[in-house]
Amino acid sequence: MSLAPYAPVLLAAAAVLLVSCGASTSRESSSGPSSQALSSGIDLAGMDRSVAPGDDFNAYANGGWIKATPIPPDKARYGVFTMLADETRRRTVDLIQNAAKNGSPGRESDAAARDAQRIGDLYASFMDQAGIEAKGLAPLKPRLDAIAAIANRQDLARVLGGNLRADVDPLNATNFYTDNLFGVWVTQGLADPSHNYPYLLQGGLGMPDRDYYLSKSAAMADLRKQYQEHLAAMFRLAGFSDPGARGARVFALETKMAQVHATRVESEDVHAAVTWKRGEFPTKAPGINWPTLLEAAGLNDAPEFVIWHPKAIPGLSALVAKEPLDSWKDWLAFHEIERSAEFLPDAYVQESFRFNGKALSGIPQLRPRWERGVDYTSAALGEAVGRLYVERYFPAETKARVQAMVNDLIKAFGQRIDSLTWMSPETKTKAKEKLSTLKVGVGYPDKWDDDSGLQIVRTTR
């Protein structure tokens, strides 16, 4: 489970735990000698001392806890961060449900009232299963109609470009995956940090990686069979004619994409990236109408791009020119439905979970709708939800206490530099200059992003 949607509130929750731990330590240390044995802070019951630490240190240190802690049926993994996320979600749902029912009673701030209204409207819309069932596939019809209207390769390039999002991060999060044809990452140039550059990465697969399509292992072969069944099922639910043939076309196209994709190991090589000027795309990666695609993607102003996958980008571009237009239209339609499945009637939700949850991730049980609703609301309105959360659970005085602790740690770090005997005075000066640039965010930003322009329309019946 990704914890990204909880970034604003997880930091606050973690900071609250740190404050609690700090208070406990302070009380123990100030009490002086005692006849009672002081706790070591190590969960001895969580260890498995029957295992030799040299053979398997993880089992030695954590084996007892692992044996005593089953993974909940709606999760692929379980640990302290998952527990923290669960606790944060339980706290957050109360705030969100109150906003959904009552708006912002008794609150003076217009911004607070606006936050509560938008949060409540979005969550209520997600939870309105009856309304979602009644609408069926209608909310997607404009998008599917636009795909059906593609008549030539220029139209295709326009739709492909319009779908691109800044949805990958190969360096900070090692996130290479996007179901769009290309992934976009905008950041400082690795070779030229004085400028920001758009990075282009490979994409387009419905399964996580090229090996899911190309590996000869029995497990991957079984997943490929289930994926083809899933493709046909989604087309069938959406009322498309000949769903099996459409699914087969999508799978064949994605298999060809996988064949030109870089491997995971190749993707992690930061030195493989190259820089292309805008005008070089048609010659270095022929096949796509690049001016049309880049304009539709909102990347017209970038004179240069960093190509993270310099072999895959030309390969994917060639497929745009070579493969039948109908195959591309089926591929676009499937992914439009797939990425919207959680907002569609329950049949789509269940089919999406059957493959993406059970088959791919080994999760036996779909999470309750309220949990998914909290996650979606937190992801879409993260700072607004974060403001509600910290107002309740992480007030300014608590943040100040944690910030003071952080400042003490930074001060101690500086004193350690001063005491180093092997470091020259000049090097110490440089080290202290570097230390002075360290910025530690605590709980929530000093200045929140302005999202006042975002409007949410409640769609409940």
C-alpha distance (Angstrom), angle and dihedral (degrees) to the residues before:
residue distance angle dihedral
M1 . . .
S2 3.75 . .
L3 3.79 115.3 .
A4 3.82 93.8 -162.0
P5 3.83 95.2 103.1
Y6 3.80 88.5 59.5
A7 3.81 97.5 51.4
P8 3.83 95.3 114.6
V9 3.79 95.1 46.2
L10 3.82 100.7 32.7
L11 3.80 90.7 60.1
A12 3.77 89.9 52.5
A13 3.80 92.6 46.1
A14 3.80 91.6 49.1
A15 3.77 90.6 49.0
V16 3.81 90.5 51.7
L17 3.80 88.7 53.7
L18 3.80 90.6 49.8
V19 3.79 91.2 52.0
S20 3.81 90.2 49.6
C21 3.79 91.7 49.7
G22 3.78 91.2 47.5
A23 3.78 91.9 51.3
S24 3.79 91.6 49.6
T25 3.80 92.7 50.5
S26 3.76 91.0 48.6
R27 3.80 92.3 53.3
E28 3.79 92.8 49.3
S29 3.79 95.4 47.3
S30 3.80 93.7 47.6
S31 3.77 94.6 51.8
G32 3.82 93.3 75.2
P33 3.82 126.3 -146.0
S34 3.77 114.9 -10.6
S35 3.75 137.1 -176.9
Q36 3.81 87.9 -129.0
A37 3.79 116.8 89.3
L38 3.77 111.3 -112.0
S39 3.80 116.8 -124.3
S40 3.79 114.9 -106.7
G41 3.80 92.5 -145.1
I42 3.81 89.8 -122.3
D43 3.80 119.1 117.5
L44 3.79 97.7 -127.9
A45 3.80 92.1 177.6
G46 3.77 88.5 58.9
M47 3.79 92.0 61.4
D48 3.80 127.3 88.2
R49 3.78 106.3 -144.6
S50 3.79 92.0 -179.4
V51 3.80 86.5 77.5
A52 3.79 118.7 76.6
P53 3.81 108.3 -123.0
G54 3.78 90.5 -136.9
D55 3.80 90.8 57.6
D56 3.81 99.0 47.3
F57 3.78 116.3 -7.5
N58 3.81 94.0 -177.3
A59 3.82 91.2 55.9
Y60 3.82 90.2 44.9
A61 3.81 93.8 50.2
N62 3.82 99.7 35.7
G63 3.81 107.3 15.2
G64 3.79 95.8 105.3
W65 3.78 92.5 52.0
I66 3.81 92.0 45.5
K67 3.81 92.0 52.1
A68 3.80 92.9 47.5
T69 3.80 96.9 43.7
P70 3.80 116.7 68.4
I71 3.80 117.8 -159.7
P72 3.82 107.7 -108.9
P73 3.83 111.8 -111.0
D74 3.80 93.2 -115.4
K75 3.82 95.1 55.0
A76 3.79 135.6 73.3
R77 3.82 93.2 -152.6
Y78 3.77 138.6 8.3
G79 3.78 135.3 -152.8
V80 3.76 144.7 121.2
F81 3.80 94.9 -60.6
T82 3.80 91.0 50.4
M83 3.80 88.9 50.5
L84 3.79 89.8 50.3
A85 3.80 90.2 49.6
D86 3.82 90.8 49.5
E87 3.79 92.2 50.8
T88 3.79 91.2 46.5
R89 3.79 90.0 49.7
R90 3.81 91.7 51.6
R91 3.78 90.2 52.0
T92 3.78 92.8 44.0
V93 3.80 96.2 50.8
D94 3.80 90.5 60.8
L95 3.79 90.4 54.1
I96 3.80 92.6 45.9
Q97 3.79 96.0 45.2
N98 3.78 90.4 49.3
A99 3.79 89.0 51.8
A100 3.81 90.4 48.1
K101 3.82 92.0 52.0
N102 3.76 103.6 34.8
G103 3.78 110.6 16.6
S104 3.83 105.7 -146.1
P105 3.82 109.0 -35.5
G106 3.77 115.8 -171.2
R107 3.79 95.8 5.7
E108 3.77 118.8 130.1
S109 3.79 101.7 -161.4
D110 3.79 118.2 92.5
A111 3.81 88.7 -152.6
A112 3.81 91.0 53.7
A113 3.79 90.8 48.7
R114 3.79 90.8 49.2
D115 3.81 91.4 49.4
A116 3.79 92.7 50.1
Q117 3.80 92.3 47.1
R118 3.80 94.6 50.0
I119 3.79 93.6 44.1
G120 3.78 92.0 48.9
D121 3.80 93.6 46.1
L122 3.79 94.0 49.8
Y123 3.80 94.9 46.4
A124 3.81 92.8 45.2
S125 3.81 90.6 50.6
F126 3.81 91.0 52.1
M127 3.80 91.8 48.0
D128 3.82 94.7 48.7
Q129 3.79 96.7 100.4
A130 3.80 93.9 164.8
G131 3.79 91.4 55.2
I132 3.79 92.0 45.9
E133 3.80 91.6 51.1
A134 3.80 91.2 49.0
K135 3.81 93.0 52.5
G136 3.80 94.5 48.2
L137 3.78 112.3 175.8
A138 3.81 94.0 -21.6
P139 3.85 95.7 107.8
L140 3.83 89.0 59.8
K141 3.80 96.0 46.1
P142 3.84 96.6 95.9
R143 3.80 90.9 52.4
L144 3.79 93.9 45.2
D145 3.81 90.9 46.3
A146 3.81 90.0 53.6
I147 3.80 89.8 52.9
A148 3.81 92.3 47.6
A149 3.81 89.3 51.8
I150 3.83 93.7 60.1
A151 3.81 103.9 122.7
N152 3.80 104.6 168.9
R153 3.81 144.7 8.9
Q154 3.80 93.2 -86.1
D155 3.81 90.1 56.0
L156 3.80 87.9 48.4
A157 3.81 92.2 51.8
R158 3.81 90.1 50.0
V159 3.81 92.9 53.1
L160 3.80 93.2 42.8
G161 3.79 90.5 51.1
G162 3.79 93.6 45.1
N163 3.81 89.7 57.2
L164 3.81 95.4 54.7
R165 3.79 116.2 113.0
A166 3.81 136.5 175.1
D167 3.80 88.7 -102.0
V168 3.82 106.9 136.4
D169 3.80 136.1 66.0
P170 3.80 114.1 -174.7
L171 3.80 96.4 178.0
N172 3.81 111.1 39.0
A173 3.80 98.6 30.4
T174 3.83 102.3 17.1
N175 3.80 85.0 -129.1
F176 3.80 108.1 154.9
Y177 3.79 98.4 156.8
T178 3.78 129.1 108.9
D179 3.78 130.1 146.1
N180 3.82 88.8 -147.3
L181 3.79 115.5 93.8
F182 3.80 90.9 -105.4
G183 3.77 133.0 19.5
V184 3.80 119.9 -136.1
W185 3.79 126.6 -150.0
V186 3.80 120.8 177.2
T187 3.80 116.6 -162.0
Q188 3.77 145.2 117.8
G189 3.77 114.2 -51.3
L190 3.79 111.1 -100.7
A191 3.78 89.7 -141.6
D192 3.82 94.6 33.1
P193 3.82 109.7 32.8
S194 3.81 91.8 173.6
H195 3.82 90.1 75.8
N196 3.80 135.9 47.9
Y197 3.79 117.7 -126.8
P198 3.80 135.6 -171.8
Y199 3.79 110.0 -120.8
L200 3.80 119.1 -154.0
L201 3.80 120.8 -148.6
Q202 3.79 134.3 -178.4
G203 3.80 119.2 -93.4
G204 3.76 145.1 144.3
L205 3.81 103.7 109.5
G206 3.79 124.3 126.0
M207 3.80 92.4 -155.8
P208 3.80 121.5 59.8
D209 3.80 102.4 -101.9
R210 3.81 145.5 2.7
D211 3.81 91.0 -100.2
Y212 3.80 90.3 66.5
Y213 3.81 86.7 66.1
L214 3.80 101.6 34.5
S215 3.80 108.4 30.5
K216 3.79 115.6 108.8
S217 3.82 94.1 -147.2
A218 3.80 118.1 123.1
A219 3.80 91.6 -124.2
M220 3.80 92.5 55.7
A221 3.79 91.7 44.6
D222 3.81 88.9 54.8
L223 3.80 91.6 49.0
R224 3.81 90.2 51.1
K225 3.79 89.6 54.1
Q226 3.80 91.4 49.6
Y227 3.80 91.6 46.4
Q228 3.79 91.9 54.5
E229 3.80 89.0 50.6
H230 3.81 88.5 50.0
L231 3.80 92.4 50.7
A232 3.79 91.9 53.1
A233 3.82 91.9 44.3
M234 3.80 93.4 54.6
F235 3.80 92.3 49.1
R236 3.80 89.2 47.7
L237 3.81 92.9 51.3
A238 3.80 90.2 49.6
G239 3.81 91.3 53.6
F240 3.81 97.6 -114.0
S241 3.79 118.1 157.5
D242 3.80 118.4 -110.9
P243 3.82 95.4 8.4
G244 3.80 94.1 -179.6
A245 3.79 93.6 56.7
R246 3.79 91.8 45.5
G247 3.78 91.1 50.3
A248 3.80 90.5 49.5
R249 3.81 90.8 52.4
V250 3.80 91.7 51.0
F251 3.78 92.2 48.3
A252 3.81 92.3 48.2
L253 3.82 91.4 49.8
E254 3.80 93.3 48.1
T255 3.81 90.2 48.3
K256 3.80 89.0 56.4
M257 3.79 89.0 48.8
A258 3.80 89.7 51.9
Q259 3.80 90.2 52.3
V260 3.82 91.1 61.0
H261 3.82 95.2 39.9
A262 3.79 122.2 107.9
T263 3.79 116.6 -114.0
R264 3.79 121.2 -108.1
V265 3.81 90.3 -103.6
E266 3.80 91.4 50.6
S267 3.81 90.3 48.0
E268 3.81 90.7 57.9
D269 3.82 92.9 57.6
V270 3.81 103.8 101.5
H271 3.80 90.3 -174.8
A272 3.81 92.1 64.3
A273 3.82 92.8 70.8
V274 3.81 116.8 107.0
T275 3.79 134.0 -168.2
W276 3.81 122.1 -119.2
K277 3.75 127.1 -172.7
R278 3.79 115.4 -131.3
G279 3.80 92.5 -109.1
E280 3.81 92.5 53.5
F281 3.81 96.2 65.3
P282 3.82 97.2 85.9
T283 3.82 92.0 54.1
K284 3.80 99.5 36.2
A285 3.83 95.1 43.1
P286 3.82 108.8 18.9
G287 3.79 120.4 -176.4
I288 3.81 104.6 63.4
N289 3.79 124.2 77.8
W290 3.80 90.1 -118.6
P291 3.83 98.6 -174.6
T292 3.82 89.6 55.2
L293 3.81 93.7 44.8
L294 3.81 95.2 47.4
E295 3.79 92.3 46.7
A296 3.79 91.6 50.6
A297 3.83 89.2 48.3
G298 3.81 91.7 54.4
L299 3.81 91.4 -116.6
N300 3.79 98.2 119.6
D301 3.78 94.8 116.1
A302 3.80 96.8 57.2
P303 3.82 111.5 99.4
E304 3.81 93.4 -172.9
F305 3.80 136.0 30.1
V306 3.79 132.1 -163.1
I307 3.80 109.7 -132.9
W308 3.80 107.9 -150.2
H309 3.81 92.9 -175.1
P310 3.82 105.3 37.4
K311 3.81 93.5 174.5
A312 3.80 99.0 41.8
I313 3.83 97.1 48.9
P314 3.84 93.2 60.4
G315 3.81 89.7 43.3
L316 3.79 93.1 53.4
S317 3.78 91.4 44.3
A318 3.79 90.8 53.9
L319 3.80 90.2 52.6
V320 3.82 90.3 55.7
A321 3.81 88.7 60.8
K322 3.79 97.3 37.9
E323 3.79 107.8 41.7
P324 3.83 121.0 78.0
L325 3.79 116.6 -88.8
D326 3.81 90.5 -126.9
S327 3.80 90.7 58.3
W328 3.79 90.2 54.4
K329 3.79 91.8 47.3
D330 3.81 91.0 51.4
W331 3.80 89.8 47.9
L332 3.81 91.9 50.9
A333 3.81 92.6 46.5
F334 3.80 93.4 49.6
H335 3.79 94.0 50.6
E336 3.79 91.5 46.0
I337 3.81 89.1 56.5
E338 3.80 94.6 39.3
R339 3.80 96.8 53.6
S340 3.83 90.1 46.3
A341 3.80 96.1 46.3
E342 3.82 96.3 106.4
F343 3.82 89.9 58.4
L344 3.82 94.9 48.0
P345 3.82 131.3 79.9
D346 3.79 118.1 -57.4
A347 3.80 94.9 -97.9
Y348 3.81 89.0 65.7
V349 3.80 91.6 45.2
Q350 3.79 92.2 52.1
E351 3.80 94.7 45.7
S352 3.78 92.0 48.2
F353 3.80 90.5 50.2
R354 3.81 92.4 45.7
F355 3.79 89.9 63.7
N356 3.81 106.9 22.8
G357 3.80 95.8 37.2
K358 3.79 106.9 30.9
A359 3.80 103.5 25.6
L360 3.80 101.2 34.5
S361 3.80 101.7 31.0
G362 3.81 103.4 24.5
I363 3.82 93.1 -125.6
P364 3.82 110.0 151.4
Q365 3.79 99.3 -162.4
L366 3.80 136.4 41.5
R367 3.78 113.6 -122.8
P368 3.82 118.0 -111.4
R369 3.78 114.1 -85.2
W370 3.81 93.0 -117.1
E371 3.81 90.3 59.7
R372 3.78 91.6 50.4
G373 3.79 89.0 46.5
V374 3.81 91.9 53.2
D375 3.80 91.1 48.4
Y376 3.79 92.8 49.3
T377 3.80 93.5 46.5
S378 3.79 91.1 47.4
A379 3.80 91.4 48.9
A380 3.80 94.4 47.5
L381 3.83 97.2 39.9
G382 3.78 100.6 23.1
E383 3.79 98.9 151.1
A384 3.80 94.0 42.0
V385 3.81 90.8 52.0
G386 3.80 89.0 42.9
R387 3.80 91.3 55.7
L388 3.81 90.6 53.7
Y389 3.80 90.9 46.7
V390 3.77 99.0 50.4
E391 3.80 91.7 44.4
R392 3.80 87.6 61.2
Y393 3.79 103.4 31.8
F394 3.80 109.7 18.8
P395 3.81 112.2 36.9
A396 3.79 123.7 -175.9
E397 3.81 94.4 -95.9
T398 3.81 90.9 56.8
K399 3.78 90.8 49.4
A400 3.80 89.2 50.8
R401 3.82 90.9 54.0
V402 3.80 92.3 51.5
Q403 3.80 91.5 44.7
A404 3.81 89.5 52.9
M405 3.80 89.5 52.6
V406 3.82 90.5 49.9
N407 3.81 90.9 48.9
D408 3.81 89.7 52.3
L409 3.81 90.3 52.1
I410 3.80 91.4 51.1
K411 3.82 90.3 47.7
A412 3.81 90.2 50.8
F413 3.79 89.8 49.7
G414 3.80 89.3 54.8
Q415 3.81 90.7 50.1
R416 3.80 89.8 52.1
I417 3.79 89.8 54.1
D418 3.81 89.8 51.1
S419 3.81 91.3 52.4
L420 3.80 97.0 50.2
T421 3.80 109.8 116.8
W422 3.80 96.8 -167.0
M423 3.82 95.6 55.3
S424 3.79 120.3 87.4
P425 3.83 120.2 -127.7
E426 3.80 90.8 -111.3
T427 3.81 91.8 51.8
K428 3.81 90.7 47.0
T429 3.80 89.5 54.2
K430 3.80 90.7 52.3
A431 3.81 91.0 46.1
K432 3.81 91.3 51.6
E433 3.81 90.0 48.7
K434 3.79 89.2 53.2
L435 3.79 91.4 46.8
S436 3.81 89.6 53.5
T437 3.82 89.5 62.3
L438 3.81 92.6 57.6
K439 3.79 110.5 115.6
V440 3.80 119.1 -172.6
G441 3.79 117.7 -165.1
V442 3.79 113.6 -147.3
G443 3.79 122.3 -157.6
Y444 3.78 99.3 -44.4
P445 3.82 138.3 0.5
D446 3.78 122.2 -80.0
K447 3.80 86.5 -130.9
W448 3.79 119.2 32.9
D449 3.80 121.4 -141.9
D450 3.79 114.4 -100.4
D451 3.80 107.1 -115.9
S452 3.80 95.0 157.8
G453 3.79 91.2 120.5
L454 3.81 92.4 64.5
Q455 3.79 112.2 99.4
I456 3.81 124.8 -162.6
V457 3.79 120.5 -162.0
R458 3.79 115.7 -159.0
T459 3.79 110.3 -129.7
T460 3.79 100.8 -171.8
R461 3.80 116.8 134.6
